[in-house]
Amino acid sequence: MVNPWSVNYKTSPIRWSIFVLVFVLNSCVIKGQHPKSAQCGDTDFDRKVHSYLSYSIPVIGVKDAYLKKDQVYYLDAREKEEYDVSHIQNAKWVGYEDFTLERVGQIPRQAQIIVYCSIGYRSEKIGEKLVKAGFKQVKNLYGSLFEWINAGYPVVDNQSKVVQNIHTYDQSWSRWVTQKHYRKSH
């Protein structure tokens, strides 16, 4: 193959066009594509979430995830302190920093799994570990718990009681939870 840097672009516009096209396509594959079916309601938050993801795990939007709530295993990839404040009903806490496969040992490898965290970064990393371990149907919740709450879907405490509390990880991330009636802790 011709080295594209050594090509005289004035005499080779076709080669230049091919080089640019290949570069653009490679950039899309490396970063991943922002699926139209999974977007956050707030444009700024959507950009923030998109900037953190590599799309190594397929994403699912909160509306689609909510509709599947009785058909999937939800895995919470936040720290235990965050999970204890509130989580998606029936979600299993698996953690992030100290995640182990033993926490998902009872889940069939063919089961549909949706992993979430606060915005989707940590859950994507846990999703990668699950896929590497042989789980076949793993999705990352786009916008994760923050977008779930912003969309108006319920969260529960450790007694399965619906609550309006959210652990926002730290003060700077609190701004992305836009539901005003939620009590935020960090």
TIDOKOL-628621 format. One record per residue (C-alpha): residue in three letters; residue number from 0; x, y, z. Coordinates in nm, 4 decimals, padded with zeros to 6 digits, m for minus. Each point is the difference from the previous one (the first is absolute). Last residue first. Layout:
BEGIN
+------+-----+----------+----------+----------+
: rest :  nr :     east :    north :       up :
+------+-----+----------+----------+----------+
:  ALA : NUM :        X :        Y :        Z :
...
+------+-----+----------+----------+----------+
END
This chain:
BEGIN
+------+-----+----------+----------+----------+
: rest :  nr :     east :    north :       up :
+------+-----+----------+----------+----------+
:  HIS : 185 : m02.2528 :  01.2141 :  04.7815 :
:  SER : 184 : m00.3660 :  00.0623 :  00.0780 :
:  LYS : 183 : m00.2812 :  00.1347 : m00.2129 :
:  ARG : 182 : m00.3620 :  00.0282 :  00.1135 :
:  TYR : 181 : m00.2185 : m00.0283 : m00.3071 :
:  HIS : 180 : m00.2888 :  00.2478 : m00.0420 :
:  LYS : 179 :  00.1888 :  00.2062 : m00.2604 :
:  GLN : 178 :  00.0397 : m00.2822 : m00.2540 :
:  THR : 177 :  00.2969 :  00.1341 : m00.1962 :
:  VAL : 176 :  00.2663 : m00.2474 :  00.1075 :
:  TRP : 175 :  00.2948 :  00.1187 : m00.2124 :
:  ARG : 174 :  00.0858 :  00.2831 :  00.2395 :
:  SER : 173 :  00.0857 : m00.2465 :  00.2746 :
:  TRP : 172 :  00.3121 : m00.1183 : m00.1874 :
:  SER : 171 :  00.2149 :  00.2858 :  00.1330 :
:  GLN : 170 : m00.1088 : m00.0621 :  00.3592 :
:  ASP : 169 :  00.1127 : m00.3631 :  00.0112 :
:  TYR : 168 : m00.1297 : m00.3494 : m00.0775 :
:  THR : 167 : m00.3560 :  00.1220 : m00.0518 :
:  HIS : 166 : m00.1600 : m00.2287 :  00.2577 :
:  ILE : 165 : m00.3693 :  00.0284 : m00.0739 :
:  ASN : 164 : m00.3067 :  00.0303 :  00.2171 :
:  GLN : 163 : m00.3630 :  00.0178 : m00.1036 :
:  VAL : 162 : m00.1014 : m00.3340 :  00.1428 :
:  VAL : 161 : m00.2121 : m00.2989 : m00.1004 :
:  LYS : 160 :  00.0251 : m00.2607 :  00.2765 :
:  SER : 159 :  00.1811 : m00.3189 : m00.0975 :
:  GLN : 158 :  00.1389 : m00.0309 :  00.3578 :
:  ASN : 157 :  00.3528 :  00.0789 : m00.1269 :
:  ASP : 156 : m00.1241 :  00.3231 : m00.1590 :
:  VAL : 155 : m00.1929 :  00.0321 : m00.3239 :
:  VAL : 154 :  00.0182 :  00.1895 : m00.3278 :
:  PRO : 153 : m00.2861 :  00.1066 : m00.2215 :
:  TYR : 152 :  00.0031 :  00.1153 : m00.3644 :
:  GLY : 151 : m00.0542 :  00.3707 : m00.0650 :
:  ALA : 150 :  00.2265 :  00.0454 : m00.3040 :
:  ASN : 149 :  00.2465 :  00.1978 :  00.2134 :
:  ILE : 148 :  00.0102 : m00.2955 :  00.2418 :
:  TRP : 147 :  00.0984 : m00.2481 : m00.2719 :
:  GLU : 146 :  00.2338 :  00.2649 : m00.1466 :
:  PHE : 145 :  00.1930 :  00.0215 :  00.3280 :
:  LEU : 144 : m00.0140 : m00.3778 :  00.0465 :
:  SER : 143 :  00.1732 : m00.0788 : m00.3296 :
:  GLY : 142 :  00.0402 :  00.2665 : m00.2682 :
:  TYR : 141 : m00.0046 : m00.2899 : m00.2463 :
:  LEU : 140 : m00.0627 : m00.3253 :  00.1865 :
:  ASN : 139 :  00.2785 : m00.2326 : m00.1160 :
:  LYS : 138 : m00.1086 : m00.3234 : m00.1626 :
:  VAL : 137 :  00.1101 : m00.3596 :  00.0496 :
:  GLN : 136 : m00.1509 : m00.2904 : m00.1912 :
:  LYS : 135 :  00.2685 : m00.2692 : m00.0382 :
:  PHE : 134 :  00.1711 : m00.0364 :  00.3373 :
:  GLY : 133 :  00.3227 : m00.1920 : m00.0600 :
:  ALA : 132 :  00.2468 :  00.1409 :  00.2550 :
:  LYS : 131 :  00.1330 :  00.2498 : m00.2570 :
:  VAL : 130 : m00.3575 :  00.1213 : m00.0437 :
:  LEU : 129 : m00.0336 :  00.0497 :  00.3749 :
:  LYS : 128 :  00.3327 :  00.1824 :  00.0259 :
:  GLU : 127 : m00.1001 :  00.2360 : m00.2813 :
:  GLY : 126 : m00.3329 :  00.0630 :  00.1735 :
:  ILE : 125 :  00.1906 :  00.0977 :  00.3153 :
:  LYS : 124 :  00.1877 :  00.2633 : m00.2016 :
:  GLU : 123 : m00.3221 :  00.1238 : m00.1615 :
:  SER : 122 : m00.1646 :  00.0156 :  00.3425 :
:  ARG : 121 :  00.2792 :  00.2243 :  00.1267 :
:  TYR : 120 : m00.0496 :  00.2459 : m00.2872 :
:  GLY : 119 : m00.3796 : m00.0016 : m00.0190 :
:  ILE : 118 : m00.1275 :  00.3138 :  00.1772 :
:  SER : 117 : m00.0494 : m00.0999 :  00.3647 :
:  CYS : 116 :  00.0434 : m00.3785 : m00.0281 :
:  TYR : 115 : m00.1872 : m00.2433 : m00.2228 :
:  VAL : 114 :  00.0225 : m00.3529 : m00.1373 :
:  ILE : 113 : m00.2875 : m00.1523 : m00.1940 :
:  ILE : 112 :  00.0131 : m00.3789 : m00.0300 :
:  GLN : 111 : m00.2022 : m00.2339 : m00.2205 :
:  ALA : 110 :  00.0783 : m00.3547 :  00.1064 :
:  GLN : 109 :  00.2074 : m00.2351 : m00.2186 :
:  ARG : 108 :  00.2863 : m00.0378 :  00.2505 :
:  PRO : 107 : m00.2523 : m00.0914 :  00.2724 :
:  ILE : 106 :  00.0220 :  00.2193 :  00.3130 :
:  GLN : 105 :  00.0875 : m00.1909 :  00.3193 :
:  GLY : 104 :  00.3718 :  00.0875 : m00.0137 :
:  VAL : 103 : m00.0585 :  00.3732 : m00.0401 :
:  ARG : 102 :  00.1582 :  00.1078 :  00.3300 :
:  GLU : 101 :  00.2668 : m00.2709 : m00.0398 :
:  LEU : 100 :  00.1195 :  00.1881 : m00.3080 :
:  THR :  99 :  00.1647 :  00.2537 :  00.2261 :
:  PHE :  98 : m00.0344 :  00.3781 :  00.0133 :
:  ASP :  97 :  00.2121 :  00.1755 :  00.2654 :
:  GLU :  96 :  00.0313 :  00.3431 : m00.1599 :
:  TYR :  95 : m00.3266 : m00.0374 : m00.1907 :
:  GLY :  94 : m00.2781 : m00.1486 :  00.2025 :
:  VAL :  93 : m00.2239 : m00.3007 : m00.0725 :
:  TRP :  92 : m00.3278 :  00.1145 :  00.1588 :
:  LYS :  91 : m00.2949 : m00.1933 : m00.1360 :
:  ALA :  90 : m00.2870 :  00.2069 : m00.1296 :
:  ASN :  89 : m00.3475 : m00.1151 :  00.1076 :
:  GLN :  88 : m00.1319 :  00.3571 : m00.0041 :
:  ILE :  87 :  00.2463 :  00.2473 : m00.1509 :
:  HIS :  86 :  00.2226 :  00.1469 :  00.2703 :
:  SER :  85 : m00.0057 :  00.2349 :  00.2959 :
:  VAL :  84 :  00.2081 :  00.1113 :  00.2988 :
:  ASP :  83 :  00.1440 : m00.3491 :  00.0539 :
:  TYR :  82 :  00.1225 : m00.0172 : m00.3603 :
:  GLU :  81 :  00.2134 :  00.3124 :  00.0458 :
:  GLU :  80 :  00.1607 : m00.1332 :  00.3199 :
:  LYS :  79 :  00.0571 : m00.3363 : m00.1693 :
:  GLU :  78 :  00.2057 :  00.1603 : m00.2779 :
:  ARG :  77 : m00.1578 :  00.0160 : m00.3422 :
:  ALA :  76 : m00.0207 : m00.2833 : m00.2524 :
:  ASP :  75 : m00.3684 : m00.0812 :  00.0572 :
:  LEU :  74 : m00.1053 : m00.3074 : m00.1974 :
:  TYR :  73 : m00.3522 : m00.0239 : m00.1386 :
:  TYR :  72 : m00.0967 : m00.3509 : m00.1087 :
:  VAL :  71 : m00.2525 :  00.0079 : m00.2786 :
:  GLN :  70 : m00.3543 : m00.1010 : m00.0937 :
:  ASP :  69 : m00.2138 :  00.1815 :  00.2583 :
:  LYS :  68 :  00.1641 :  00.3391 : m00.0589 :
:  LYS :  67 : m00.0126 : m00.0307 : m00.3796 :
:  LEU :  66 : m00.2201 :  00.3105 : m00.0473 :
:  TYR :  65 :  00.2284 :  00.1894 :  00.2392 :
:  ALA :  64 :  00.3049 : m00.0902 : m00.2075 :
:  ASP :  63 : m00.1651 :  00.1254 : m00.3186 :
:  LYS :  62 : m00.0874 :  00.3298 :  00.1696 :
:  VAL :  61 :  00.3442 :  00.0265 :  00.1613 :
:  GLY :  60 :  00.1863 : m00.0364 : m00.3281 :
:  ILE :  59 :  00.2104 : m00.3072 : m00.0676 :
:  VAL :  58 :  00.3699 : m00.0050 : m00.0740 :
:  PRO :  57 :  00.2081 : m00.2673 : m00.1706 :
:  ILE :  56 :  00.3322 : m00.0631 :  00.1785 :
:  SER :  55 :  00.3278 :  00.1334 : m00.1398 :
:  TYR :  54 : m00.1902 :  00.3233 : m00.0565 :
:  SER :  53 :  00.3090 :  00.2047 :  00.0997 :
:  LEU :  52 : m00.1976 :  00.2052 :  00.2485 :
:  TYR :  51 :  00.1026 :  00.3089 :  00.1979 :
:  SER :  50 : m00.0574 :  00.2635 : m00.2703 :
:  HIS :  49 : m00.3448 : m00.1417 : m00.0786 :
:  VAL :  48 : m00.1097 :  00.0481 :  00.3612 :
:  LYS :  47 :  00.1082 :  00.3656 : m00.0020 :
:  ARG :  46 : m00.1601 :  00.0650 : m00.3396 :
:  ASP :  45 : m00.3284 : m00.1505 :  00.1235 :
:  PHE :  44 :  00.0241 :  00.2079 :  00.3182 :
:  ASP :  43 :  00.0294 :  00.3145 : m00.2104 :
:  THR :  42 : m00.2914 : m00.1042 : m00.2219 :
:  ASP :  41 : m00.2333 : m00.0777 :  00.2916 :
:  GLY :  40 : m00.2436 : m00.2818 : m00.0812 :
:  CYS :  39 :  00.2812 : m00.2536 : m00.0224 :
:  GLN :  38 :  00.0395 : m00.2115 : m00.3083 :
:  ALA :  37 : m00.0208 : m00.3674 : m00.0802 :
:  SER :  36 : m00.2006 : m00.0883 : m00.3104 :
:  LYS :  35 :  00.2075 :  00.2396 : m00.2122 :
:  PRO :  34 :  00.3141 : m00.2007 :  00.0656 :
:  HIS :  33 :  00.3165 :  00.2037 :  00.0575 :
:  GLN :  32 :  00.2619 : m00.1933 : m00.1919 :
:  GLY :  31 :  00.3243 : m00.1361 :  00.1255 :
:  LYS :  30 :  00.3190 :  00.1828 :  00.0827 :
:  ILE :  29 :  00.2379 : m00.2324 : m00.1861 :
:  VAL :  28 : m00.2493 : m00.0997 : m00.2685 :
:  CYS :  27 : m00.0985 :  00.3597 : m00.0720 :
:  SER :  26 :  00.3638 :  00.1107 : m00.0184 :
:  ASN :  25 :  00.0781 : m00.2847 : m00.2383 :
:  LEU :  24 : m00.2791 :  00.1145 : m00.2319 :
:  VAL :  23 :  00.1312 :  00.3580 :  00.0023 :
:  PHE :  22 :  00.3586 : m00.1089 : m00.0740 :
:  VAL :  21 : m00.1132 : m00.2361 : m00.2774 :
:  LEU :  20 : m00.2029 :  00.2794 : m00.1632 :
:  VAL :  19 :  00.2902 :  00.2468 :  00.0275 :
:  PHE :  18 :  00.2427 : m00.2474 : m00.1586 :
:  ILE :  17 : m00.2473 : m00.0836 : m00.2775 :
:  SER :  16 : m00.0473 :  00.3681 : m00.0783 :
:  TRP :  15 :  00.3783 :  00.0583 : m00.0092 :
:  ARG :  14 :  00.0450 : m00.3001 : m00.2297 :
:  ILE :  13 : m00.2701 :  00.1356 : m00.2317 :
:  PRO :  12 :  00.1502 :  00.3485 :  00.0067 :
:  SER :  11 :  00.3378 : m00.1311 : m00.1221 :
:  THR :  10 :  00.1794 :  00.2722 : m00.1965 :
:  LYS :   9 : m00.0495 :  00.2781 :  00.2538 :
:  TYR :   8 :  00.0253 : m00.2533 :  00.2820 :
:  ASN :   7 :  00.3570 : m00.0986 : m00.0826 :
:  VAL :   6 :  00.0122 : m00.3199 :  00.1990 :
:  SER :   5 :  00.2761 : m00.0541 :  00.2585 :
:  TRP :   4 : m00.2256 :  00.0349 :  00.3035 :
:  PRO :   3 : m00.2486 : m00.2507 : m00.1420 :
:  ASN :   2 :  00.2695 : m00.2726 : m00.0049 :
:  VAL :   1 : m00.1026 : m00.2083 : m00.2967 :
:  MET :   0 : m00.1162 : m00.3510 :  00.0768 :
+------+-----+----------+----------+----------+
END
